[in-house]
Amino acid sequence: MKPRRPSPRARNPEGGSRPEAPLRPLRSRRARGPWLGSLRTRLVVTFVLVTLTGSATATVLAYREARTAILKRAQDSFQDNVHDRVTTLAPDVDLPPTARGLTELAERVSQSLDGAPLVVTRYRELQGSSDRLADSSRITPELREAVRTRSAMSFQRVTHRDTPYLVVGTPVTFGDDGRASGLEVYAVTSLRPEQDDTGALLTAVRDGVAPVVLLSALLALLSARAVLRPVRDLGRATRKLAEGDLSIRVAVKGRDELANLAQDFNETADELQSSVTHLRDQEERARRFVADVSHELRTPLAAMTMVATVLEEDADQLPPDTAQAARTVSAETAKLSRLVDDLMEMSRFDSGAARLTLTDTDVAEAIRASLALRGWTDAVRTELPEGVRAPLDRRRLDVIIANLVGNALHHGAPPVTLTLTSTPTPTGRTAVVTVTDQGPGLSPEALTRVFDRFYKADAARTRSEGSGLGTAISLENARLHGGTIEATNAPEGGAVFTLSLPLPLSETEAKAPTA
């Protein structure tokens, strides 16, 4: 199983390192959406809209029914009164009537009705009216035709000058056989009082909608809070689970869908915790096995190295085939020894046993010493400004420089350039070491995996003779200092490795006044 890549460690002020977090966060916290798009807002808006729709529908239906009832009551009452008065007074009129007789009948019928409405009597071309100045155009030809042809009382509601009116018309018939006498009586009354009543009713209902909506919004907020509480608890637990807290669980309350969802979450968390625990145990056993094997191999490897060295020194005195075999055994023993040393180093990083031995270091001088130790001074172009000093572990810095420059020399192409810069930051400075070669660069896959353990970009580079742990160990050493290493390709070609190490302010710099 491939070891999991550890997360960055914080720098230990005592010069050591602490064990990494047991589980790296699976994903960052999800950004919250706009307030208007929250589930609570949508529930409240939906509740208010439903209440508004219901209230509006009920208001319209109530207004229509009340208006119909009020108008029907007024209409029936007026028709009954007109019928009664006409039935009582019409027999006193001589037929054919005179114009004066028609007027007297109209006046008597009007005076006998509440409010003295306009009454118009007609007999063929003759017409009488209770009010000669009144406008009789409210009696429409359609109503007159209905009265004439149906021989029964008819009515019509009309609007005249923005005022509603009820117009009733009835023919006068002979009492013995019901034949039409030709005499017609029309009465016009205003419906303004009824209109005012229905308007007042509409105003009252409309004024009552606002408190109902406010009350519904309050109830919606309370309901949303009660309904969404399990959702919030579940969301909070999910975020904690994503952050690595595998022990988090939610309380299962009730037997509804949310309770089922909470139960499913708990079961999923149980399975995840079990799987992660199992994987951690396997990973720990694998690391312990590698560490134990590496440790056990060191003693025989030391003896093998000593013997191989002696054989290689005396190779010139041996037969050619034996001398070649001795040199091969010596080289392979040396590679195996380096691999064991690298595995031991990685096991110390994994167990948190790696420690920093900090000394005040001139970074430029340390880099020059590292290059000179390996005979790379003439093979590498350097730009190393003086005066960049910081407390660093010189051995681990040497390992980083050796790996980055060695990779550039062995897998890239000359010229290899190493530059050192110091960049100010809010808390101090950052030393940036950049190693650039002119080779083919790194493939997209290599860029993402170049710091993985035992990864070799053989497809893009020449065959590697290393263990594949060099860049991983360099990255761990950088992280141990609180820094990091990034790999990119230069625009003009070639791989670029950038080491960034934070440099704390010296006491003199810390006490200096800021601009």
C-alpha positions as CSV (number, residue, x, y, z in Angstrom):
1,M,0.0,0.0,0.0
2,K,1.3,3.4,-0.9
3,P,1.9,5.6,2.2
4,R,-0.3,8.6,2.6
5,R,1.3,11.9,2.0
6,P,1.6,13.7,5.3
7,S,0.2,17.1,5.8
8,P,2.4,20.2,6.6
9,R,3.7,20.4,10.1
10,A,4.0,23.5,12.2
11,R,7.5,24.4,13.2
12,N,8.3,23.3,16.7
13,P,9.9,26.0,18.8
14,E,12.0,23.4,20.6
15,G,13.6,22.3,17.3
16,G,11.6,19.2,16.8
17,S,8.4,18.2,15.2
18,R,5.1,16.9,16.5
19,P,3.1,14.1,15.0
20,E,0.9,15.2,12.1
21,A,-2.9,15.4,12.5
22,P,-4.5,12.0,12.4
23,L,-6.6,12.8,9.4
24,R,-6.3,15.5,6.9
25,P,-9.5,17.5,6.2
26,L,-11.4,15.9,3.4
27,R,-12.5,19.2,2.0
28,S,-12.7,22.8,3.0
29,R,-15.7,24.3,4.6
30,R,-18.4,25.0,2.1
31,A,-19.0,28.6,1.4
32,R,-22.4,29.7,2.5
33,G,-24.9,30.8,0.0
34,P,-26.6,34.2,0.0
35,W,-29.1,34.8,2.8
36,L,-32.0,35.0,0.4
37,G,-31.2,31.5,-0.9
38,S,-31.2,29.9,2.6
39,L,-33.7,27.1,3.2
40,R,-35.2,29.0,6.1
41,T,-35.9,32.1,3.9
42,R,-37.5,29.9,1.3
43,L,-39.7,28.2,3.8
44,V,-40.8,31.6,5.3
45,V,-41.4,33.1,1.8
46,T,-43.3,30.0,0.7
47,F,-45.4,30.1,3.9
48,V,-46.2,33.8,3.4
49,L,-47.0,33.3,-0.2
50,V,-49.4,30.5,0.6
51,T,-51.0,32.6,3.3
52,L,-51.3,35.5,0.9
53,T,-52.8,33.4,-1.8
54,G,-55.3,31.8,0.6
55,S,-56.2,35.1,2.1
56,A,-56.7,36.8,-1.2
57,T,-58.8,33.9,-2.5
58,A,-60.9,33.9,0.6
59,T,-61.3,37.6,0.4
60,V,-62.4,37.6,-3.2
61,L,-64.8,34.8,-2.6
62,A,-66.2,36.4,0.5
63,Y,-66.5,39.8,-1.2
64,R,-68.3,38.3,-4.1
65,E,-70.7,36.3,-2.0
66,A,-71.4,39.2,0.3
67,R,-71.9,41.6,-2.6
68,T,-74.2,39.2,-4.3
69,A,-76.2,38.7,-1.1
70,I,-76.5,42.4,-0.3
71,L,-77.6,43.3,-3.9
72,K,-80.0,40.4,-4.0
73,R,-81.6,41.4,-0.8
74,A,-81.9,45.0,-1.9
75,Q,-83.2,43.9,-5.3
76,D,-85.8,41.5,-4.0
77,S,-87.0,44.0,-1.4
78,F,-87.4,46.8,-4.0
79,Q,-89.1,44.5,-6.5
80,D,-91.6,43.3,-3.8
81,N,-92.3,46.9,-2.8
82,V,-92.8,48.1,-6.3
83,H,-95.0,45.1,-7.1
84,D,-97.2,45.7,-4.0
85,R,-97.6,49.4,-4.7
86,V,-98.3,49.0,-8.4
87,T,-100.8,46.2,-7.5
88,T,-102.5,48.5,-5.0
89,L,-102.5,51.8,-7.0
90,A,-102.8,50.7,-10.7
91,P,-106.5,49.7,-10.5
92,D,-107.4,53.3,-9.7
93,V,-106.1,54.4,-13.1
94,D,-108.6,54.7,-16.0
95,L,-107.7,53.0,-19.2
96,P,-106.7,54.4,-21.6
97,P,-105.0,56.8,-19.2
98,T,-104.3,60.5,-19.7
99,A,-100.9,62.1,-19.3
100,R,-102.0,63.6,-16.0
101,G,-103.2,60.2,-14.8
102,L,-99.9,58.6,-15.6
103,T,-98.0,61.3,-13.7
104,E,-100.3,61.0,-10.7
105,L,-99.8,57.2,-10.7
106,A,-96.0,57.7,-10.9
107,E,-96.0,60.2,-8.0
108,R,-98.2,58.1,-5.8
109,V,-96.1,55.0,-6.4
110,S,-92.9,57.0,-5.7
111,Q,-94.3,58.5,-2.6
112,S,-95.3,55.1,-1.2
113,L,-91.7,53.7,-1.6
114,D,-88.8,54.3,0.7
115,G,-86.6,57.1,-0.4
116,A,-89.2,58.3,-3.0
117,P,-87.3,56.9,-6.0
118,L,-87.9,57.9,-9.6
119,V,-91.0,56.3,-11.0
120,V,-91.9,56.5,-14.7
121,T,-95.2,55.3,-16.1
122,R,-95.8,54.7,-19.8
123,Y,-98.8,53.9,-21.9
124,R,-98.0,53.6,-25.5
125,E,-96.7,57.1,-26.5
126,L,-97.8,58.7,-23.2
127,Q,-95.4,59.0,-20.3
128,G,-95.6,60.2,-16.7
129,S,-92.9,60.7,-14.2
130,S,-92.6,61.4,-10.5
131,D,-89.8,63.8,-11.3
132,R,-90.0,65.7,-14.5
133,L,-86.4,66.9,-14.2
134,A,-85.0,63.5,-13.7
135,D,-83.0,61.7,-16.4
136,S,-85.1,58.7,-17.6
137,S,-82.3,57.4,-19.8
138,R,-81.5,54.9,-17.0
139,I,-84.5,53.0,-18.3
140,T,-82.8,51.2,-21.2
141,P,-84.6,50.0,-24.3
142,E,-83.6,46.4,-23.4
143,L,-85.5,46.6,-20.1
144,R,-88.5,48.1,-21.8
145,E,-88.5,45.4,-24.4
146,A,-88.2,42.8,-21.7
147,V,-91.2,44.2,-19.8
148,R,-93.2,44.5,-23.0
149,T,-92.5,40.9,-24.2
150,R,-92.4,38.9,-21.0
151,S,-95.4,40.4,-19.3
152,A,-93.6,40.0,-16.0
153,M,-91.5,42.1,-13.7
154,S,-87.9,42.6,-14.9
155,F,-85.0,44.4,-13.5
156,Q,-81.6,45.7,-14.6
157,R,-78.6,47.1,-12.9
158,V,-77.1,50.1,-14.6
159,T,-74.4,52.6,-13.9
160,H,-75.1,56.2,-14.5
161,R,-72.5,58.9,-13.8
162,D,-70.5,56.5,-11.7
163,T,-73.5,55.6,-9.5
164,P,-75.0,52.1,-9.6
165,Y,-78.8,52.0,-10.0
166,L,-81.4,49.3,-9.9
167,V,-84.2,49.7,-12.5
168,V,-87.4,47.6,-12.1
169,G,-90.1,47.5,-14.7
170,T,-93.4,45.7,-14.6
171,P,-96.4,45.7,-16.8
172,V,-99.9,46.2,-15.4
173,T,-102.3,43.4,-16.3
174,F,-106.0,42.9,-16.0
175,G,-106.8,40.9,-12.8
176,D,-109.3,38.6,-14.4
177,D,-107.3,37.0,-17.2
178,G,-103.8,38.4,-16.8
179,R,-103.8,40.2,-20.1
180,A,-101.4,43.1,-20.5
181,S,-103.2,46.5,-20.2
182,G,-100.4,48.4,-22.0
183,L,-99.6,50.3,-18.9
184,E,-96.0,49.9,-17.8
185,V,-94.4,51.1,-14.5
186,Y,-90.7,51.6,-14.1
187,A,-88.9,52.4,-10.8
188,V,-85.3,53.6,-10.5
189,T,-83.5,53.4,-7.1
190,S,-79.9,54.0,-6.2
191,L,-77.6,51.2,-5.1
192,R,-75.1,53.6,-3.6
193,P,-75.8,52.4,0.0
194,E,-75.3,48.8,-1.0
195,Q,-72.1,49.7,-2.8
196,D,-70.8,51.5,0.3
197,D,-71.6,48.5,2.4
198,T,-69.7,46.1,0.1
199,G,-66.8,48.6,-0.1
200,A,-66.6,48.8,3.7
201,L,-66.7,45.0,3.8
202,L,-63.8,44.8,1.3
203,T,-61.8,47.4,3.3
204,A,-62.3,45.5,6.5
205,V,-61.2,42.3,5.0
206,R,-58.2,43.9,3.3
207,D,-57.1,45.6,6.5
208,G,-57.3,42.2,8.2
209,V,-54.9,40.6,5.7
210,A,-51.8,42.4,6.9
211,P,-52.0,41.1,10.5
212,V,-52.7,37.6,9.2
213,V,-49.6,37.7,6.9
214,L,-47.4,39.0,9.8
215,L,-48.8,36.3,12.0
216,S,-48.2,33.7,9.4
217,A,-44.6,34.9,8.9
218,L,-44.0,34.6,12.6
219,L,-45.4,31.1,12.7
220,A,-43.3,30.3,9.6
221,L,-40.2,31.4,11.4
222,L,-41.0,29.3,14.4
223,S,-41.9,26.3,12.3
224,A,-38.7,26.7,10.2
225,R,-36.6,26.9,13.3
226,A,-38.1,23.7,14.7
227,V,-37.9,21.9,11.3
228,L,-34.4,23.1,10.4
229,R,-32.8,22.4,13.8
230,P,-32.1,18.7,12.9
231,V,-30.8,19.9,9.5
232,R,-28.4,22.4,11.2
233,D,-27.2,19.7,13.6
234,L,-26.7,17.3,10.7
235,G,-24.8,20.0,8.7
236,R,-22.6,20.8,11.7
237,A,-21.8,17.1,12.2
238,T,-21.1,16.7,8.5
239,R,-18.6,19.6,8.6
240,K,-16.9,18.2,11.7
241,L,-16.7,14.8,10.0
242,A,-15.2,16.4,6.9
243,E,-12.6,18.1,9.2
244,G,-11.5,14.8,10.5
245,D,-13.6,14.3,13.7
246,L,-14.8,10.8,13.0
247,S,-16.3,10.4,16.5
248,I,-19.1,13.0,15.7
249,R,-22.6,11.7,15.8
250,V,-26.1,13.3,15.7
251,A,-29.0,12.6,18.0
252,V,-31.8,10.6,16.4
253,K,-35.2,12.1,17.5
254,G,-38.5,10.9,16.3
255,R,-39.3,8.5,13.4
256,D,-39.7,10.9,10.5
257,E,-37.5,11.4,7.4
258,L,-35.0,13.6,9.2
259,A,-34.6,10.9,11.9
260,N,-33.9,8.4,9.2
261,L,-31.4,10.7,7.6
262,A,-29.7,11.2,11.0
263,Q,-29.6,7.4,11.5
264,D,-28.1,7.0,8.0
265,F,-25.5,9.6,8.8
266,N,-24.5,7.8,12.0
267,E,-24.2,4.5,10.2
268,T,-22.1,6.1,7.5
269,A,-19.8,7.7,10.1
270,D,-19.5,4.3,11.9
271,E,-18.4,2.6,8.7
272,L,-16.1,5.5,7.8
273,Q,-14.5,5.4,11.2
274,S,-14.1,1.7,11.1
275,S,-12.5,1.9,7.6
276,V,-10.1,4.7,8.6
277,T,-9.1,2.9,11.8
278,H,-8.4,-0.2,9.8
279,L,-6.4,1.7,7.2
280,R,-4.4,3.5,9.9
281,D,-3.6,0.3,11.6
282,Q,-2.4,-1.2,8.3
283,E,-0.4,2.0,7.6
284,E,1.1,2.0,11.0
285,R,2.1,-1.7,10.7
286,A,3.6,-1.1,7.3
287,R,5.6,1.9,8.6
288,R,6.8,-0.1,11.6
289,F,7.7,-3.0,9.4
290,V,9.8,-0.7,7.1
291,A,11.4,0.9,10.1
292,D,12.2,-2.4,11.7
293,V,13.5,-3.9,8.5
294,S,15.6,-0.9,7.8
295,H,17.0,-0.9,11.3
296,E,17.8,-4.6,11.2
297,L,19.5,-4.2,7.8
298,R,21.9,-1.5,9.0
299,T,24.3,-3.9,10.9
300,P,24.7,-6.4,8.1
301,L,24.9,-3.6,5.6
302,A,27.7,-2.0,7.5
303,A,29.7,-5.2,7.4
304,M,28.8,-5.7,3.7
305,T,29.9,-2.2,2.9
306,M,33.2,-2.6,4.8
307,V,33.9,-5.9,2.9
308,A,32.8,-4.4,-0.4
309,T,35.1,-1.4,0.1
310,V,38.1,-3.6,0.8
311,L,37.3,-5.7,-2.2
312,E,37.0,-2.6,-4.4
313,E,40.3,-1.2,-3.1
314,D,42.0,-4.5,-4.0
315,A,40.2,-4.9,-7.3
316,D,43.3,-4.0,-9.3
317,Q,45.0,-7.1,-7.9
318,L,42.1,-9.5,-8.8
319,P,41.3,-11.2,-12.1
320,P,39.3,-8.9,-14.4
321,D,36.0,-10.7,-14.0
322,T,36.4,-10.8,-10.2
323,A,37.4,-7.1,-10.1
324,Q,34.3,-6.1,-12.0
325,A,32.1,-8.2,-9.7
326,A,33.7,-6.6,-6.7
327,R,33.1,-3.1,-8.0
328,T,29.5,-4.0,-8.8
329,V,28.9,-5.4,-5.4
330,S,30.4,-2.3,-3.8
331,A,28.2,0.1,-5.9
332,E,25.0,-1.9,-5.2
333,T,25.8,-2.2,-1.5
334,A,26.3,1.6,-1.4
335,K,22.9,2.1,-3.1
336,L,21.2,-0.3,-0.7
337,S,22.8,1.5,2.2
338,R,21.5,4.9,0.9
339,L,18.0,3.4,0.5
340,V,18.0,2.1,4.0
341,D,19.2,5.4,5.3
342,D,16.3,7.1,3.4
343,L,13.8,4.7,4.7
344,M,15.0,5.3,8.2
345,E,14.7,9.0,7.7
346,M,11.2,8.7,6.4
347,S,10.2,6.5,9.3
348,R,11.4,9.3,11.6
349,F,9.3,11.8,9.8
350,D,6.2,9.5,10.0
351,S,6.6,8.8,13.7
352,G,7.3,12.4,14.5
353,A,10.7,11.6,15.8
354,A,12.5,14.0,13.4
355,R,14.1,16.9,15.2
356,L,15.7,20.2,14.1
357,T,19.1,21.2,15.4
358,L,19.0,24.9,14.8
359,T,22.1,27.0,14.5
360,D,22.5,30.6,13.3
361,T,23.3,30.0,9.6
362,D,24.5,32.1,6.8
363,V,22.3,30.6,4.1
364,A,24.5,31.6,1.1
365,E,27.6,30.1,2.8
366,A,25.7,26.9,3.7
367,I,24.6,26.5,0.0
368,R,28.1,27.1,-1.3
369,A,29.5,24.5,1.2
370,S,26.9,22.0,0.1
371,L,27.8,22.5,-3.6
372,A,31.5,22.4,-2.9
373,L,31.2,19.2,-0.8
374,R,29.8,17.4,-3.9
375,G,32.0,19.1,-6.5
376,W,29.2,21.0,-8.1
377,T,30.6,24.5,-7.7
378,D,31.6,24.7,-11.4
379,A,28.5,23.0,-12.7
380,V,26.0,25.3,-11.1
381,R,25.5,29.1,-11.7
382,T,24.7,30.7,-8.4
383,E,23.3,34.1,-7.3
384,L,23.9,34.1,-3.6
385,P,23.6,37.5,-1.9
386,E,25.3,37.9,1.4
387,G,23.6,38.8,4.7
388,V,20.7,36.2,4.7
389,R,21.0,34.6,8.1
390,A,18.5,32.5,10.0
391,P,18.4,29.7,12.6
392,L,18.4,26.6,10.4
393,D,19.3,22.9,10.6
394,R,22.4,23.0,8.4
395,R,22.3,19.2,7.8
396,R,18.7,19.2,6.6
397,L,19.3,22.3,4.5
398,D,22.3,20.4,2.9
399,V,20.0,17.4,2.2
400,I,17.5,19.7,0.5
401,I,20.1,21.5,-1.6
402,A,21.8,18.2,-2.5
403,N,18.5,16.6,-3.7
404,L,17.2,19.6,-5.7
405,V,20.6,20.4,-7.4
406,G,21.4,16.7,-7.9
407,N,18.0,16.1,-9.6
408,A,18.6,19.1,-11.9
409,L,22.1,17.9,-12.8
410,H,21.2,14.2,-13.3
411,H,17.7,14.5,-14.9
412,G,17.7,18.0,-16.4
413,A,20.2,19.7,-18.7
414,P,22.8,22.4,-18.1
415,P,23.1,25.2,-17.3
416,V,21.7,24.7,-13.8
417,T,21.0,27.9,-11.9
418,L,20.6,28.4,-8.2
419,T,19.4,31.7,-6.9
420,L,18.8,32.9,-3.3
421,T,16.5,35.8,-2.5
422,S,15.0,37.2,0.7
423,T,11.5,38.5,0.6
424,P,9.9,40.6,3.5
425,T,6.7,39.3,5.0
426,P,4.3,40.7,7.7
427,T,6.0,38.4,10.3
428,G,9.6,38.5,9.1
429,R,11.2,37.4,5.9
430,T,11.2,34.4,3.6
431,A,14.3,32.9,2.1
432,V,13.5,31.6,-1.4
433,V,16.0,29.2,-3.1
434,T,15.2,28.5,-6.8
435,V,16.9,25.7,-8.7
436,T,16.4,25.8,-12.5
437,D,17.6,23.6,-15.2
438,Q,17.3,23.7,-19.0
439,G,16.0,20.1,-19.5
440,P,12.6,19.0,-20.9
441,G,10.8,20.0,-17.8
442,L,8.2,17.9,-15.9
443,S,5.2,16.3,-17.4
444,P,1.8,17.2,-16.0
445,E,1.7,13.9,-14.1
446,A,5.2,14.4,-12.7
447,L,4.2,17.9,-11.5
448,T,1.5,16.4,-9.3
449,R,3.5,13.4,-8.1
450,V,7.1,14.6,-8.0
451,F,7.0,14.7,-4.2
452,D,5.4,11.3,-3.8
453,R,7.5,8.6,-2.3
454,F,9.2,6.2,-4.7
455,Y,7.9,8.2,-7.7
456,K,10.3,8.3,-10.7
457,A,9.5,10.4,-13.8
458,D,11.3,8.0,-16.0
459,A,9.1,8.7,-19.0
460,A,10.2,12.4,-19.1
461,R,13.7,12.1,-17.7
462,T,16.6,9.8,-18.0
463,R,16.7,6.6,-16.0
464,S,17.0,7.4,-12.3
465,E,19.4,5.6,-10.1
466,G,18.0,7.0,-6.9
467,S,15.5,5.5,-4.5
468,G,12.7,7.9,-5.4
469,L,12.6,9.3,-1.9
470,G,14.9,12.3,-2.4
471,T,12.2,14.9,-3.2
472,A,9.9,13.5,-0.5
473,I,12.6,13.8,2.1
474,S,13.4,17.3,0.9
475,L,9.8,18.3,1.2
476,E,9.6,16.9,4.8
477,N,12.8,18.7,5.8
478,A,11.3,22.0,4.4
479,R,8.1,21.4,6.3
480,L,10.0,20.7,9.4
481,H,11.4,24.3,9.1
482,G,7.9,25.6,8.5
483,G,8.5,26.0,4.7
484,T,7.6,24.3,1.6
485,I,8.9,23.3,-1.9
486,E,7.0,23.8,-5.2
487,A,7.7,22.4,-8.6
488,T,6.9,24.1,-11.8
489,N,8.1,24.4,-15.4
490,A,9.7,27.6,-16.6
491,P,8.0,29.3,-19.6
492,E,11.1,28.8,-21.7
493,G,11.4,25.2,-20.6
494,G,13.1,23.3,-17.8
495,A,12.0,22.3,-14.4
496,V,12.0,24.9,-11.5
497,F,12.0,23.9,-7.9
498,T,11.4,26.6,-5.4
499,L,12.3,26.2,-1.7
500,S,10.6,28.7,0.6
501,L,11.8,29.0,4.2
502,P,10.4,31.5,6.7
503,L,13.0,33.5,8.4
504,P,11.9,35.1,11.7
505,L,13.0,38.6,12.5
506,S,16.2,39.0,14.6
507,E,16.0,40.8,17.9
508,T,17.4,43.9,16.4
509,E,14.9,43.9,13.5
510,A,12.0,43.1,15.8
511,K,12.9,46.2,18.0
512,A,13.4,48.5,15.0
513,P,10.5,51.0,14.5
514,T,8.2,50.3,11.6
515,A,7.8,52.9,8.9
